[in-house]
Amino acid sequence: MRADRKKVEPLVKTARGQIEAVLKMIEDDRYCMDILTQLSATEALLRKARKEVLKAHLNGCVRQAVSCDDPAERDAKLDEIIALLDKS
């Protein structure tokens, strides 16, 4: 992974902790709006982590493939990005 591990890892670990907290809230039959608030916060952390990994991929792997002489490699990397966008 080319992304800055020091940026991504804490985000994902915090999201993991928030998911555990949401599960506890569900078990404790907490108020729906409180659960939704925590789920939104978790989603925001995961979006931020996803953005960091994607930026690193674009700046590293994709940039390298686009500048190489192999059109198949360029097309493969661009197809990966297109497939990722289709999933979003």
MOPAC internal coordinates of N, CA, C and O (Angstrom, degrees):
PM7 1SCF
backbone

  N    0.0000 0     0.00 0     0.00 0    0    0    0
  C    1.4567 1     0.00 0     0.00 0    1    0    0
  C    1.5172 1   108.11 1     0.00 0    2    1    0
  O    1.2310 1   120.71 1   -48.47 1    3    2    1
  N    1.3164 1   116.25 1   131.53 1    3    2    1
  C    1.4605 1   120.74 1  -179.01 1    5    3    2
  C    1.5274 1   112.83 1   -92.68 1    6    5    3
  O    1.2310 1   120.18 1   168.85 1    7    6    5
  N    1.3067 1   117.26 1   -11.15 1    7    6    5
  C    1.4675 1   120.17 1  -179.61 1    9    7    6
  C    1.5263 1   109.74 1   -66.83 1   10    9    7
  O    1.2310 1   121.22 1   -24.90 1   11   10    9
  N    1.3058 1   115.28 1   155.10 1   11   10    9
  C    1.4570 1   121.26 1   178.99 1   13   11   10
  C    1.5235 1   109.08 1   -69.29 1   14   13   11
  O    1.2310 1   121.43 1   -75.13 1   15   14   13
  N    1.3105 1   114.88 1   104.87 1   15   14   13
  C    1.4571 1   120.85 1  -176.62 1   17   15   14
  C    1.5327 1   111.50 1   -58.09 1   18   17   15
  O    1.2310 1   120.35 1   146.98 1   19   18   17
  N    1.3313 1   116.93 1   -33.02 1   19   18   17
  C    1.4542 1   120.72 1  -179.16 1   21   19   18
  C    1.5335 1   111.73 1   -67.93 1   22   21   19
  O    1.2310 1   120.22 1   159.18 1   23   22   21
  N    1.3253 1   117.19 1   -20.82 1   23   22   21
  C    1.4625 1   121.13 1   176.37 1   25   23   22
  C    1.5266 1   110.87 1   -90.56 1   26   25   23
  O    1.2310 1   120.70 1   135.89 1   27   26   25
  N    1.3256 1   116.26 1   -44.11 1   27   26   25
  C    1.4673 1   121.01 1  -171.72 1   29   27   26
  C    1.5268 1   112.63 1   -76.99 1   30   29   27
  O    1.2310 1   120.66 1   134.54 1   31   30   29
  N    1.3120 1   116.35 1   -45.46 1   31   30   29
  C    1.4655 1   119.98 1  -174.71 1   33   31   30
  C    1.5327 1   113.67 1   -58.71 1   34   33   31
  O    1.2310 1   118.81 1   133.40 1   35   34   33
  N    1.3249 1   119.88 1   -46.60 1   35   34   33
  C    1.4663 1   118.96 1   178.37 1   37   35   34
  C    1.5333 1   112.95 1   -63.07 1   38   37   35
  O    1.2310 1   120.53 1   144.92 1   39   38   37
  N    1.3248 1   116.58 1   -35.08 1   39   38   37
  C    1.4618 1   119.54 1   178.38 1   41   39   38
  C    1.5253 1   110.92 1   -62.79 1   42   41   39
  O    1.2310 1   120.71 1   133.92 1   43   42   41
  N    1.3223 1   116.24 1   -46.08 1   43   42   41
  C    1.4608 1   120.44 1  -178.48 1   45   43   42
  C    1.5287 1   110.93 1   -69.45 1   46   45   43
  O    1.2310 1   120.46 1   141.32 1   47   46   45
  N    1.3197 1   116.72 1   -38.68 1   47   46   45
  C    1.4623 1   119.30 1   177.94 1   49   47   46
  C    1.5266 1   111.62 1   -65.25 1   50   49   47
  O    1.2310 1   120.68 1   140.86 1   51   50   49
  N    1.3167 1   116.30 1   -39.14 1   51   50   49
  C    1.4642 1   119.62 1   177.02 1   53   51   50
  C    1.5198 1   110.29 1   -65.47 1   54   53   51
  O    1.2310 1   120.43 1   138.69 1   55   54   53
  N    1.3320 1   116.79 1   -41.31 1   55   54   53
  C    1.4668 1   120.42 1   177.66 1   57   55   54
  C    1.5281 1   110.22 1   -61.63 1   58   57   55
  O    1.2310 1   120.70 1   139.20 1   59   58   57
  N    1.3319 1   116.27 1   -40.80 1   59   58   57
  C    1.4702 1   120.09 1   177.44 1   61   59   58
  C    1.5258 1   110.24 1   -59.61 1   62   61   59
  O    1.2310 1   120.23 1   136.74 1   63   62   61
  N    1.3242 1   117.17 1   -43.26 1   63   62   61
  C    1.4591 1   120.75 1   177.84 1   65   63   62
  C    1.5140 1   111.89 1   -63.31 1   66   65   63
  O    1.2310 1   120.79 1   141.25 1   67   66   65
  N    1.3311 1   116.09 1   -38.75 1   67   66   65
  C    1.4586 1   119.22 1   178.83 1   69   67   66
  C    1.5268 1   111.26 1   -67.60 1   70   69   67
  O    1.2310 1   120.26 1   143.42 1   71   70   69
  N    1.3238 1   117.12 1   -36.58 1   71   70   69
  C    1.4667 1   119.71 1   177.47 1   73   71   70
  C    1.5279 1   110.14 1   -64.17 1   74   73   71
  O    1.2310 1   120.60 1   138.65 1   75   74   73
  N    1.3272 1   116.45 1   -41.35 1   75   74   73
  C    1.4708 1   119.80 1   176.44 1   77   75   74
  C    1.5306 1   110.14 1   -60.71 1   78   77   75
  O    1.2310 1   120.73 1   139.07 1   79   78   77
  N    1.3263 1   116.22 1   -40.93 1   79   78   77
  C    1.4695 1   120.17 1   179.06 1   81   79   78
  C    1.5225 1   110.84 1   -65.55 1   82   81   79
  O    1.2310 1   120.10 1   141.03 1   83   82   81
  N    1.3246 1   117.41 1   -38.97 1   83   82   81
  C    1.4699 1   120.85 1   178.33 1   85   83   82
  C    1.5269 1   109.76 1   -64.00 1   86   85   83
  O    1.2310 1   120.18 1   137.12 1   87   86   85
  N    1.3161 1   117.25 1   -42.88 1   87   86   85
  C    1.4633 1   120.04 1   177.93 1   89   87   86
  C    1.5271 1   110.97 1   -59.57 1   90   89   87
  O    1.2310 1   120.99 1   138.65 1   91   90   89
  N    1.3224 1   115.72 1   -41.35 1   91   90   89
  C    1.4720 1   120.17 1   177.85 1   93   91   90
  C    1.5266 1   110.24 1   -64.40 1   94   93   91
  O    1.2310 1   120.77 1   139.15 1   95   94   93
  N    1.3267 1   116.13 1   -40.85 1   95   94   93
  C    1.4641 1   119.94 1   178.75 1   97   95   94
  C    1.5278 1   110.44 1   -61.86 1   98   97   95
  O    1.2310 1   120.48 1   139.99 1   99   98   97
  N    1.3181 1   116.68 1   -40.01 1   99   98   97
  C    1.4707 1   120.77 1   178.93 1  101   99   98
  C    1.5230 1   109.72 1   -65.25 1  102  101   99
  O    1.2310 1   120.70 1   134.57 1  103  102  101
  N    1.3317 1   116.27 1   -45.43 1  103  102  101
  C    1.4637 1   120.57 1   178.29 1  105  103  102
  C    1.5210 1   111.57 1   -59.77 1  106  105  103
  O    1.2310 1   120.93 1   143.71 1  107  106  105
  N    1.3200 1   115.82 1   -36.29 1  107  106  105
  C    1.4718 1   121.21 1  -179.05 1  109  107  106
  C    1.5243 1   112.87 1   -84.32 1  110  109  107
  O    1.2310 1   120.82 1  -177.32 1  111  110  109
  N    1.3344 1   116.03 1     2.68 1  111  110  109
  C    1.4634 1   122.17 1   178.88 1  113  111  110
  C    1.5402 1   111.73 1    56.54 1  114  113  111
  O    1.2310 1   121.58 1  -133.23 1  115  114  113
  N    1.3449 1   114.58 1    46.77 1  115  114  113
  C    1.4569 1   120.67 1  -179.55 1  117  115  114
  C    1.5247 1   110.90 1   -73.32 1  118  117  115
  O    1.2310 1   121.18 1   -13.01 1  119  118  117
  N    1.3108 1   115.35 1   166.99 1  119  118  117
  C    1.4541 1   123.85 1  -178.49 1  121  119  118
  C    1.5323 1   110.10 1   -60.79 1  122  121  119
  O    1.2310 1   120.89 1   -45.94 1  123  122  121
  N    1.3296 1   115.90 1   134.06 1  123  122  121
  C    1.4759 1   122.29 1  -175.89 1  125  123  122
  C    1.5274 1   112.82 1   -54.14 1  126  125  123
  O    1.2310 1   120.06 1   137.41 1  127  126  125
  N    1.3005 1   117.49 1   -42.59 1  127  126  125
  C    1.4605 1   120.72 1  -177.30 1  129  127  126
  C    1.5285 1   111.49 1   -65.28 1  130  129  127
  O    1.2310 1   120.19 1   145.50 1  131  130  129
  N    1.3153 1   117.24 1   -34.50 1  131  130  129
  C    1.4671 1   120.36 1   176.19 1  133  131  130
  C    1.5244 1   110.49 1   -65.49 1  134  133  131
  O    1.2310 1   120.63 1   138.51 1  135  134  133
  N    1.3229 1   116.39 1   -41.49 1  135  134  133
  C    1.4664 1   120.90 1   178.22 1  137  135  134
  C    1.5226 1   109.95 1   -64.80 1  138  137  135
  O    1.2310 1   120.54 1   135.39 1  139  138  137
  N    1.3192 1   116.58 1   -44.61 1  139  138  137
  C    1.4679 1   120.40 1   179.17 1  141  139  138
  C    1.5269 1   111.77 1   -61.26 1  142  141  139
  O    1.2310 1   120.29 1   141.27 1  143  142  141
  N    1.2986 1   117.05 1   -38.73 1  143  142  141
  C    1.4602 1   121.19 1   178.17 1  145  143  142
  C    1.5266 1   110.53 1   -61.63 1  146  145  143
  O    1.2310 1   120.59 1   134.96 1  147  146  145
  N    1.3216 1   116.49 1   -45.04 1  147  146  145
  C    1.4637 1   120.08 1   179.22 1  149  147  146
  C    1.5240 1   111.79 1   -67.27 1  150  149  147
  O    1.2310 1   120.12 1   142.13 1  151  150  149
  N    1.3243 1   117.37 1   -37.87 1  151  150  149
  C    1.4651 1   120.37 1   176.48 1  153  151  150
  C    1.5294 1   110.96 1   -63.33 1  154  153  151
  O    1.2310 1   120.14 1   140.30 1  155  154  153
  N    1.3186 1   117.33 1   -39.70 1  155  154  153
  C    1.4672 1   120.92 1   177.48 1  157  155  154
  C    1.5180 1   111.42 1   -63.74 1  158  157  155
  O    1.2310 1   120.69 1   138.86 1  159  158  157
  N    1.3100 1   116.29 1   -41.14 1  159  158  157
  C    1.4683 1   120.37 1   178.25 1  161  159  158
  C    1.5311 1   110.73 1   -64.01 1  162  161  159
  O    1.2310 1   120.71 1   140.32 1  163  162  161
  N    1.3155 1   116.25 1   -39.68 1  163  162  161
  C    1.4668 1   120.81 1   178.23 1  165  163  162
  C    1.5201 1   110.86 1   -64.73 1  166  165  163
  O    1.2310 1   120.72 1   135.27 1  167  166  165
  N    1.3141 1   116.24 1   -44.73 1  167  166  165
  C    1.4692 1   120.60 1   178.08 1  169  167  166
  C    1.5263 1   111.23 1   -59.93 1  170  169  167
  O    1.2310 1   120.31 1   139.80 1  171  170  169
  N    1.3121 1   117.01 1   -40.20 1  171  170  169
  C    1.4626 1   120.76 1   179.83 1  173  171  170
  C    1.5283 1   111.07 1   -63.14 1  174  173  171
  O    1.2310 1   120.27 1   138.64 1  175  174  173
  N    1.3164 1   117.09 1   -41.36 1  175  174  173
  C    1.4642 1   120.26 1   177.73 1  177  175  174
  C    1.5254 1   111.26 1   -64.16 1  178  177  175
  O    1.2310 1   120.50 1   137.13 1  179  178  177
  N    1.3189 1   116.65 1   -42.87 1  179  178  177
  C    1.4625 1   120.34 1   179.96 1  181  179  178
  C    1.5223 1   111.28 1   -66.86 1  182  181  179
  O    1.2310 1   120.12 1   142.55 1  183  182  181
  N    1.3250 1   117.38 1   -37.45 1  183  182  181
  C    1.4728 1   120.15 1   175.69 1  185  183  182
  C    1.5321 1   110.56 1   -61.85 1  186  185  183
  O    1.2310 1   120.82 1   138.15 1  187  186  185
  N    1.3176 1   116.03 1   -41.85 1  187  186  185
  C    1.4628 1   120.34 1   179.76 1  189  187  186
  C    1.5287 1   110.43 1   -64.38 1  190  189  187
  O    1.2310 1   120.03 1   136.63 1  191  190  189
  N    1.3235 1   117.55 1   -43.37 1  191  190  189
  C    1.4636 1   121.48 1   178.10 1  193  191  190
  C    1.5254 1   110.30 1   -63.90 1  194  193  191
  O    1.2310 1   120.51 1   136.62 1  195  194  193
  N    1.3175 1   116.63 1   -43.38 1  195  194  193
  C    1.4655 1   121.89 1   178.99 1  197  195  194
  C    1.5296 1   110.50 1   -59.55 1  198  197  195
  O    1.2310 1   120.78 1   137.76 1  199  198  197
  N    1.3234 1   116.12 1   -42.24 1  199  198  197
  C    1.4588 1   121.01 1   179.70 1  201  199  198
  C    1.5265 1   111.36 1   -62.79 1  202  201  199
  O    1.2310 1   120.28 1   138.70 1  203  202  201
  N    1.3252 1   117.07 1   -41.30 1  203  202  201
  C    1.4680 1   121.00 1   179.11 1  205  203  202
  C    1.5258 1   111.15 1   -63.53 1  206  205  203
  O    1.2310 1   120.43 1   136.79 1  207  206  205
  N    1.3257 1   116.78 1   -43.21 1  207  206  205
  C    1.4651 1   120.58 1  -179.73 1  209  207  206
  C    1.5232 1   110.03 1   -67.54 1  210  209  207
  O    1.2310 1   120.18 1   138.21 1  211  210  209
  N    1.3181 1   117.26 1   -41.79 1  211  210  209
  C    1.4637 1   120.88 1   179.71 1  213  211  210
  C    1.5293 1   110.92 1   -64.26 1  214  213  211
  O    1.2310 1   119.94 1   136.11 1  215  214  213
  N    1.3303 1   117.73 1   -43.89 1  215  214  213
  C    1.4676 1   120.34 1   178.08 1  217  215  214
  C    1.5211 1   110.91 1   -58.83 1  218  217  215
  O    1.2310 1   120.48 1   136.66 1  219  218  217
  N    1.3140 1   116.68 1   -43.34 1  219  218  217
  C    1.4605 1   120.43 1   179.85 1  221  219  218
  C    1.5282 1   110.40 1   -64.89 1  222  221  219
  O    1.2310 1   120.39 1   140.35 1  223  222  221
  N    1.3240 1   116.85 1   -39.65 1  223  222  221
  C    1.4638 1   120.51 1   179.37 1  225  223  222
  C    1.5301 1   110.13 1   -64.86 1  226  225  223
  O    1.2310 1   120.59 1   136.11 1  227  226  225
  N    1.3124 1   116.48 1   -43.89 1  227  226  225
  C    1.4658 1   120.05 1   179.41 1  229  227  226
  C    1.5246 1   111.43 1   -65.01 1  230  229  227
  O    1.2310 1   120.56 1   136.36 1  231  230  229
  N    1.3266 1   116.54 1   -43.64 1  231  230  229
  C    1.4625 1   120.67 1  -178.38 1  233  231  230
  C    1.5226 1   113.42 1   -73.55 1  234  233  231
  O    1.2310 1   120.20 1   158.75 1  235  234  233
  N    1.3151 1   117.21 1   -21.25 1  235  234  233
  C    1.4554 1   120.54 1  -178.62 1  237  235  234
  C    1.5121 1   112.31 1  -107.24 1  238  237  235
  O    1.2310 1   120.80 1    98.51 1  239  238  237
  N    1.3088 1   116.07 1   -81.49 1  239  238  237
  C    1.4685 1   121.94 1  -173.24 1  241  239  238
  C    1.5261 1   113.06 1   -60.22 1  242  241  239
  O    1.2310 1   120.47 1   132.55 1  243  242  241
  N    1.3217 1   116.71 1   -47.45 1  243  242  241
  C    1.4685 1   119.74 1  -176.46 1  245  243  242
  C    1.5242 1   110.57 1   -70.23 1  246  245  243
  O    1.2310 1   120.26 1   135.98 1  247  246  245
  N    1.3190 1   117.11 1   -44.02 1  247  246  245
  C    1.4753 1   120.20 1   178.52 1  249  247  246
  C    1.5349 1   110.42 1   -59.07 1  250  249  247
  O    1.2310 1   120.49 1   137.79 1  251  250  249
  N    1.3129 1   116.66 1   -42.21 1  251  250  249
  C    1.4623 1   121.31 1   179.24 1  253  251  250
  C    1.5336 1   110.75 1   -64.32 1  254  253  251
  O    1.2310 1   120.26 1   136.48 1  255  254  253
  N    1.3282 1   117.10 1   -43.52 1  255  254  253
  C    1.4669 1   120.48 1  -179.39 1  257  255  254
  C    1.5206 1   111.49 1   -66.15 1  258  257  255
  O    1.2310 1   120.20 1   141.10 1  259  258  257
  N    1.3192 1   117.23 1   -38.90 1  259  258  257
  C    1.4618 1   121.07 1  -178.60 1  261  259  258
  C    1.5286 1   111.02 1   -67.68 1  262  261  259
  O    1.2310 1   120.51 1   149.04 1  263  262  261
  N    1.3243 1   116.64 1   -30.96 1  263  262  261
  C    1.4628 1   118.99 1  -178.03 1  265  263  262
  C    1.5338 1   113.03 1   -90.17 1  266  265  263
  O    1.2310 1   119.80 1   178.12 1  267  266  265
  N    1.3159 1   117.99 1    -1.88 1  267  266  265
  C    1.4681 1   119.61 1  -179.35 1  269  267  266
  C    1.5306 1   110.56 1   -85.13 1  270  269  267
  O    1.2310 1   121.33 1    -7.54 1  271  270  269
  N    1.3020 1   115.06 1   172.46 1  271  270  269
  C    1.4685 1   120.98 1  -176.92 1  273  271  270
  C    1.5220 1   112.98 1   -89.40 1  274  273  271
  O    1.2310 1   119.63 1   175.16 1  275  274  273
  N    1.3193 1   118.31 1    -4.84 1  275  274  273
  C    1.4623 1   121.45 1  -175.30 1  277  275  274
  C    1.5328 1   110.25 1   -94.90 1  278  277  275
  O    1.2310 1   119.87 1   -73.23 1  279  278  277
  N    1.3348 1   117.86 1   106.77 1  279  278  277
  C    1.4645 1   120.08 1  -179.18 1  281  279  278
  C    1.5291 1   112.62 1   -62.64 1  282  281  279
  O    1.2310 1   119.84 1   149.52 1  283  282  281
  N    1.3153 1   117.92 1   -30.48 1  283  282  281
  C    1.4698 1   120.40 1   179.21 1  285  283  282
  C    1.5258 1   110.75 1   -65.52 1  286  285  283
  O    1.2310 1   120.62 1   140.69 1  287  286  285
  N    1.3299 1   116.43 1   -39.31 1  287  286  285
  C    1.4690 1   120.10 1   178.26 1  289  287  286
  C    1.5271 1   110.81 1   -67.06 1  290  289  287
  O    1.2310 1   120.45 1   137.25 1  291  290  289
  N    1.3238 1   116.75 1   -42.75 1  291  290  289
  C    1.4685 1   120.78 1   176.65 1  293  291  290
  C    1.5166 1   110.49 1   -58.88 1  294  293  291
  O    1.2310 1   120.65 1   131.25 1  295  294  293
  N    1.3240 1   116.37 1   -48.75 1  295  294  293
  C    1.4627 1   120.66 1  -178.85 1  297  295  294
  C    1.5260 1   111.47 1   -62.44 1  298  297  295
  O    1.2310 1   120.31 1   140.73 1  299  298  297
  N    1.3102 1   117.02 1   -39.27 1  299  298  297
  C    1.4639 1   120.89 1  -179.82 1  301  299  298
  C    1.5239 1   111.00 1   -62.37 1  302  301  299
  O    1.2310 1   120.36 1   135.16 1  303  302  301
  N    1.3219 1   116.92 1   -44.84 1  303  302  301
  C    1.4711 1   120.18 1  -179.57 1  305  303  302
  C    1.5236 1   111.07 1   -66.78 1  306  305  303
  O    1.2310 1   120.40 1   138.95 1  307  306  305
  N    1.3187 1   116.83 1   -41.05 1  307  306  305
  C    1.4635 1   119.52 1   178.24 1  309  307  306
  C    1.5260 1   110.68 1   -66.42 1  310  309  307
  O    1.2310 1   120.30 1   141.84 1  311  310  309
  N    1.3221 1   117.04 1   -38.16 1  311  310  309
  C    1.4692 1   120.44 1   176.74 1  313  311  310
  C    1.5240 1   111.65 1   -63.54 1  314  313  311
  O    1.2310 1   120.43 1   144.46 1  315  314  313
  N    1.3376 1   116.78 1   -35.54 1  315  314  313
  C    1.4709 1   120.50 1   175.60 1  317  315  314
  C    1.5267 1   110.93 1   -60.14 1  318  317  315
  O    1.2310 1   120.94 1   134.78 1  319  318  317
  N    1.3201 1   115.81 1   -45.22 1  319  318  317
  C    1.4663 1   120.10 1  -178.87 1  321  319  318
  C    1.5221 1   110.22 1   -65.95 1  322  321  319
  O    1.2310 1   120.21 1   137.57 1  323  322  321
  N    1.3079 1   117.20 1   -42.43 1  323  322  321
  C    1.4684 1   120.94 1   178.58 1  325  323  322
  C    1.5280 1   110.10 1   -61.32 1  326  325  323
  O    1.2310 1   120.27 1   136.03 1  327  326  325
  N    1.3299 1   117.08 1   -43.97 1  327  326  325
  C    1.4656 1   120.65 1   178.70 1  329  327  326
  C    1.5295 1   111.05 1   -63.01 1  330  329  327
  O    1.2310 1   120.58 1   141.73 1  331  330  329
  N    1.3147 1   116.49 1   -38.27 1  331  330  329
  C    1.4577 1   120.58 1   177.91 1  333  331  330
  C    1.5257 1   110.77 1   -64.15 1  334  333  331
  O    1.2310 1   120.55 1   136.52 1  335  334  333
  N    1.3107 1   116.55 1   -43.48 1  335  334  333
  C    1.4616 1   120.57 1   178.39 1  337  335  334
  C    1.5170 1   111.63 1   -63.88 1  338  337  335
  O    1.2310 1   120.57 1   143.98 1  339  338  337
  N    1.3208 1   116.52 1   -36.02 1  339  338  337
  C    1.4621 1   120.13 1   177.57 1  341  339  338
  C    1.5279 1   112.25 1   -64.53 1  342  341  339
  O    1.2310 1   120.19 1   150.34 1  343  342  341
  N    1.3249 1   117.25 1   -29.66 1  343  342  341
  C    1.4600 1   122.02 1   179.85 1  345  343  342
  C    1.5230 1   112.35 1   -78.55 1  346  345  343
  O    1.2310 1   120.80 1   159.15 1  347  346  345
  N    1.3153 1   116.08 1   -20.85 1  347  346  345
  C    1.4798 1   120.41 1  -175.04 1  349  347  346
  C    1.4901 1   112.56 1   -72.97 1  350  349  347
  O    1.2310 1   120.10 1   180.00 1  351  350  349

